[in-house]
Amino acid sequence: MAQENRFDISKPRFDLETYSGRLRYFYSTTSPLTLLASSAKLEQAQHDVKRYEGLIKERGREGYWVGEKERDEYWKAKQLTNSSLHPDTGKPVPLPFRMSAFVPTNLIICAGMLMPNASLRSVIFWQWANQTLNVAVNYSNANKSIVMTPQEVGTAYLAATFTSVFLAVSLTRLVPRLPVSLGTKQILSRLVPFASVASAGVVNISCIRWKEMRDGVEVYKLRRNTESGQEEKAVLGKSAKAGQMAVGQSAASRVFTNVPTLIIPPLVMTLLEKRNAFGGPRGKAMASLTNLTLIGLSLGLFLPPAIAYYPQRAETDPVKLEDRFKRESAPVYFNKGL
């Protein structure tokens, strides 16, 4: 709420309890522009956020009212820290594995997957590269209340990449043998790389985050401090059922992310080819460039709606968890991860 050109920055910029609020939040935090910030700028943003949040805590229920310039400074610092730091550890996520790097890194992978007349060796390499990237992203953004040893990470990585590559190669070989028309085969062959990515992505995230499903993630209550008015966590323990929900919701978000890329570019490319849009000596190059552009737009536009579907601070009823939590009043919370 603004009052005489003053703004209360103790109030959240985005309402994460609503889908529209989460959508605006993720469009902000997945912006590739945040990748341009230097380490020094990120450190300064952390310092600024810590300073402002200390002042907000001091003011308590009064709120902390600032001018437009200070508000924008705080919001920009929050955008950078939210896009770059892990919510559990407060430490920077390695730059290539941040959600803000999703579009540029995946475009490189897609360019390799879409090379014409790809050999089996090429298919295997690019699927391996894609799943290696996915393992790194899934691990870097997972709930960090569960610690995995290097051996456990290595085992999960091998299981994820082997299963994912096997799925991709199987689908690639299956399509040419299907008893369907040539036109249908052409459409299906365009869908294979992304169908492989979508199905393998579910396997990948399940493998790399299996320990959350087995050992559980931290479940907590939120209590409001009577003096400061700020929310405070009260950790109740770890729940395997909450861990299963976290991984299931994250896997569903990955599928939602791939659906537009599965549907839009192949259909648009088929329509353009039917209209002979890529004739002439540079036709193949133009077709590849157009396809990558469509994929990039699909990834950039539809990533936030997909990951915003489920709140990162997931909420559930204690009756859905283990018996030891059922005496707690609803709701309880856990970090879903991304």
C-alpha positions in Angstrom: 0.0 0.0 0.0 1.3 3.4 -0.9 0.8 6.5 1.3 1.8 10.0 0.0 4.4 8.4 -2.3 5.7 6.2 0.5 5.7 2.4 0.3 5.7 -0.2 3.0 8.3 -2.7 2.0 7.5 -5.0 4.9 4.6 -6.2 2.7 5.6 -8.9 0.1 5.9 -7.6 -3.4 4.2 -10.7 -4.7 1.4 -12.7 -3.1 2.8 -16.2 -3.2 -0.4 -17.6 -1.9 -2.0 -17.0 -5.3 -1.1 -18.4 -8.7 -1.0 -14.9 -10.3 1.4 -13.7 -7.5 3.7 -16.8 -8.0 3.6 -16.3 -11.8 4.8 -12.7 -11.5 7.4 -13.8 -8.9 8.9 -16.5 -11.2 8.8 -14.2 -14.3 11.0 -11.9 -12.2 13.4 -14.5 -10.7 13.9 -16.6 -13.9 14.9 -13.6 -16.0 18.2 -14.4 -17.7 19.2 -10.7 -17.1 20.0 -11.6 -13.5 22.8 -13.8 -14.8 24.7 -10.7 -15.9 25.2 -9.6 -12.3 28.8 -10.0 -11.0 29.7 -11.8 -7.8 30.4 -8.4 -6.2 26.9 -7.2 -7.2 25.4 -10.3 -5.8 27.2 -9.8 -2.5 26.1 -6.2 -2.4 22.5 -7.3 -3.0 22.8 -9.8 -0.1 24.1 -7.0 2.1 21.3 -4.7 1.0 18.5 -7.3 1.6 20.0 -8.2 5.0 20.1 -4.5 6.0 16.6 -3.7 4.8 15.2 -6.8 6.5 16.9 -5.9 9.7 15.2 -2.5 9.6 11.9 -4.1 8.7 12.2 -6.4 11.8 13.0 -3.4 14.0 9.9 -1.5 12.9 7.7 -4.6 13.6 4.0 -4.0 13.1 4.5 -0.4 12.1 5.9 -1.4 8.8 8.9 0.1 7.0 7.9 3.0 4.8 10.3 4.2 2.1 10.3 6.4 -1.0 10.1 5.0 -4.6 13.9 4.9 -5.1 14.5 2.9 -2.0 11.6 0.6 -2.7 13.0 -0.1 -6.2 16.5 -0.6 -4.8 15.2 -3.2 -2.3 13.1 -5.0 -4.9 16.0 -5.2 -7.3 18.3 -6.6 -4.6 15.5 -9.2 -3.7 15.1 -10.2 -7.3 18.8 -10.9 -7.6 19.1 -12.8 -4.3 15.9 -14.8 -5.0 17.1 -15.8 -8.4 20.6 -16.7 -7.3 20.5 -18.0 -3.7 19.2 -21.3 -2.5 16.2 -20.7 -0.1 17.4 -23.4 2.4 21.2 -22.6 2.6 21.3 -18.9 1.6 24.3 -19.7 -0.6 24.6 -19.0 -4.4 23.4 -21.7 -6.7 26.1 -22.3 -9.4 25.3 -20.0 -12.2 24.6 -22.5 -15.0 22.2 -24.4 -12.7 20.0 -21.5 -11.7 16.4 -21.4 -13.0 17.3 -18.1 -14.6 19.8 -20.0 -16.8 17.2 -22.5 -17.9 16.5 -21.0 -21.3 20.1 -20.3 -22.5 21.4 -23.6 -21.3 18.5 -25.6 -22.7 18.8 -23.8 -26.1 22.3 -25.1 -26.5 21.1 -28.7 -25.7 18.1 -28.3 -28.1 20.4 -27.1 -30.9 22.4 -30.3 -30.5 19.3 -32.5 -30.4 17.8 -30.9 -33.5 20.9 -31.4 -35.8 19.7 -33.0 -39.1 20.4 -36.6 -39.8 21.7 -37.2 -36.3 23.6 -40.5 -35.8 22.8 -42.8 -32.9 26.1 -41.7 -31.2 24.9 -38.1 -31.5 21.5 -38.9 -30.1 23.1 -40.6 -27.1 25.6 -37.8 -26.5 23.0 -35.0 -26.5 20.6 -36.9 -24.3 23.5 -37.6 -21.9 24.4 -33.9 -22.0 20.8 -32.9 -21.3 20.3 -35.4 -18.4 23.7 -34.4 -16.9 22.5 -30.8 -16.9 19.2 -31.9 -15.4 20.9 -33.8 -12.6 23.0 -30.7 -11.8 19.9 -28.4 -11.8 17.8 -30.9 -9.8 20.5 -31.4 -7.2 21.4 -27.7 -7.0 17.8 -26.7 -6.4 16.6 -29.6 -4.3 15.5 -29.3 -0.6 18.7 -29.0 1.3 17.4 -30.3 4.6 18.5 -33.7 3.2 22.2 -34.2 2.7 23.5 -36.6 0.1 27.0 -38.1 0.1 29.2 -37.9 -3.1 28.7 -41.7 -3.5 24.9 -41.3 -3.3 25.0 -38.4 -5.8 27.1 -40.4 -8.2 24.8 -43.5 -8.0 21.8 -41.3 -8.6 23.5 -39.6 -11.5 24.4 -42.9 -13.2 20.9 -44.3 -12.7 19.3 -41.1 -14.0 21.5 -40.7 -17.1 21.4 -44.4 -18.1 17.6 -44.6 -17.8 17.1 -41.3 -19.6 19.4 -42.2 -22.5 17.8 -45.6 -22.8 14.3 -44.0 -23.0 15.5 -41.5 -25.7 17.2 -44.1 -27.8 14.2 -46.5 -27.6 11.8 -43.7 -28.7 14.1 -42.7 -31.5 14.2 -46.2 -32.9 10.5 -46.9 -32.3 9.0 -44.1 -34.4 10.4 -45.2 -37.8 8.9 -48.7 -37.2 5.4 -47.5 -36.4 2.7 -48.5 -38.9 1.5 -45.0 -39.6 1.6 -42.6 -42.6 4.8 -40.7 -43.6 3.3 -37.4 -42.5 2.4 -38.8 -39.1 5.9 -40.2 -38.7 7.4 -36.8 -39.5 5.4 -35.1 -36.8 6.2 -37.9 -34.3 9.9 -37.7 -35.2 9.8 -34.0 -34.3 8.2 -34.8 -30.9 10.7 -37.6 -30.0 13.5 -35.4 -28.6 11.1 -33.6 -26.3 9.0 -36.6 -25.4 12.3 -38.2 -24.4 13.2 -35.1 -22.3 9.8 -35.0 -20.6 9.7 -38.7 -19.7 13.4 -38.9 -18.8 13.1 -35.7 -16.7 10.6 -37.4 -14.3 13.0 -40.4 -14.0 15.9 -38.0 -13.5 14.4 -35.9 -10.7 13.2 -39.1 -8.9 16.7 -40.6 -9.0 18.5 -37.5 -7.8 16.0 -36.7 -5.1 15.2 -40.3 -3.9 16.6 -39.6 -0.5 13.9 -37.0 0.1 11.3 -39.6 -0.6 12.9 -42.2 1.7 14.2 -40.1 4.6 11.8 -37.1 4.4 12.1 -33.3 4.3 11.7 -30.8 7.1 8.1 -30.0 8.0 7.4 -26.8 9.9 4.7 -24.6 11.3 4.6 -20.8 10.7 4.1 -18.7 13.8 3.8 -14.9 13.8 6.0 -13.0 16.4 3.6 -10.9 18.5 6.2 -8.1 18.8 7.7 -7.9 15.3 4.7 -9.3 13.4 7.2 -11.4 11.3 6.7 -15.1 10.5 8.9 -17.5 12.3 9.5 -21.2 11.5 9.0 -23.9 14.1 10.4 -27.2 12.7 8.4 -30.2 13.6 10.7 -32.9 12.1 11.2 -34.8 8.8 8.4 -36.4 6.8 8.9 -39.0 4.0 5.4 -38.4 2.8 6.1 -34.7 2.5 9.3 -35.6 0.6 7.3 -37.7 -1.8 4.9 -34.8 -2.4 7.9 -32.4 -3.0 9.5 -34.7 -5.6 6.1 -35.5 -7.2 5.2 -31.8 -7.5 8.6 -30.9 -8.9 8.5 -33.7 -11.5 5.0 -32.5 -12.6 6.4 -29.0 -13.0 9.1 -30.4 -15.3 6.5 -32.1 -17.4 4.4 -28.9 -17.5 7.5 -27.0 -18.7 8.0 -29.4 -21.6 4.4 -29.6 -22.8 4.3 -26.3 -24.7 7.7 -27.1 -26.2 6.4 -30.5 -27.2 3.4 -29.0 -29.0 4.0 -25.5 -30.3 7.3 -25.7 -32.2 6.6 -29.0 -34.0 3.1 -27.9 -35.1 4.2 -24.4 -36.3 7.2 -26.0 -38.2 4.9 -28.5 -39.9 2.5 -25.7 -41.0 5.4 -23.6 -42.3 6.9 -26.5 -44.2 3.6 -27.3 -45.8 3.5 -23.7 -47.1 7.1 -24.1 -48.4 8.4 -21.4 -46.1 11.9 -22.8 -46.1 12.7 -23.1 -49.8 15.9 -22.0 -51.5 19.5 -22.7 -50.8 19.3 -21.3 -47.2 16.1 -23.2 -46.4 17.6 -25.7 -43.9 19.5 -23.0 -42.0 16.3 -20.9 -41.8 14.3 -23.9 -40.7 16.8 -24.6 -37.9 16.9 -21.0 -36.8 13.1 -20.7 -36.8 12.8 -23.9 -34.8 15.3 -22.8 -32.2 13.5 -19.4 -31.9 10.2 -21.1 -31.3 11.7 -23.4 -28.7 13.4 -20.5 -26.9 10.2 -18.5 -26.8 8.3 -21.6 -25.6 10.8 -22.2 -22.8 11.0 -18.5 -21.8 7.3 -17.9 -21.8 6.1 -21.1 -20.3 8.8 -21.9 -17.7 7.3 -19.5 -15.0 3.7 -20.7 -15.5 4.9 -24.3 -15.0 7.0 -23.8 -11.9 4.4 -21.4 -10.4 1.7 -24.0 -10.5 2.8 -25.5 -7.1 4.0 -23.1 -4.4 7.7 -23.5 -3.5 6.7 -23.3 0.2 4.3 -26.2 -0.1 1.4 -26.5 2.3 -0.4 -29.7 3.4 -2.7 -31.1 6.0 -1.0 -33.0 8.8 -3.5 -35.9 8.4 -1.7 -36.6 5.1 1.6 -37.1 6.8 2.9 -39.7 9.3 1.1 -40.3 12.6 3.5 -38.2 14.7 2.4 -35.1 12.8 -1.4 -35.7 13.0 -1.8 -34.0 16.3 -0.7 -30.7 14.8 -3.2 -28.2 13.6 -3.4 -27.5 9.8 -1.6 -26.3 7.8 2.0 -27.4 7.9 4.7 -26.5 5.4 7.8 -27.8 3.6 10.1 -26.6 0.8 9.1 -28.3 -2.5 12.4 -27.4 -4.2 12.4 -26.4 -7.9 
